[in-house]
Amino acid sequence: MTTVWRPRAQAGGTTASDDPGGFRRRLLDGLAASIVEKGYRNTTVADVVRRARTSRRTFYEHFADKEECFIALLTAANAEMIRQISAAVDQTAPWPTQVRQAVETWIACAESEPAIMLSWIRDVPSLGDAARRLQREVMEAFITVIQTFCDTEEWRAAGAGPASRQVVVMLLGGLRELTATTVEDGGRIGDITEVAVRSSIALLAPRTSV
């Protein structure tokens, strides 16, 4: 299965005359390609426009700076990731199956663009207010999605829902860090699938009295 996490320009080299968003998509793809090759911090606006086959003037018509372009890339990528996870989860399935479906989709998205995922996890916290605001907004979006999954008759009947905000934050934080360290160590993100699924199920499992 190949899951494309970030938005890509249409095949055939879309131009601004064909589509008003064509240059913007090309610039986002140019930034993504440069991140894959040399990382966000080493990427310059010149790198982006060269890969997008456009000009600095066009870049600044769409974005104030490299960080704004990065935020736009991550905003679109995370929206697509949430969309794919939402589509993958069958809310009529047993709740552990739903957890597996969600985690496997997360991992497939991350594995399709590991450099972008790593940059999202590692670079954003050290950037400006807009990037940190995006980080918080995306976290809130993922929390909402997971809590919605866990607040159904299927989950309640099993005693496994709804999930608290604190538990969901722990789940997401652990999954993000495990993903990042795996990429940094040169591993395959897909190799963490089973431990990620088991750990997520354990966190969301019905609480038992001690």
Summary of the structure (lengths in Angstrom):
residues: 210
radius of gyration: 18.7
end to end distance: 42.2
largest distance: 66.2
contacts: 628
relative contact order: 0.11
helix: 70%
strand: 0%
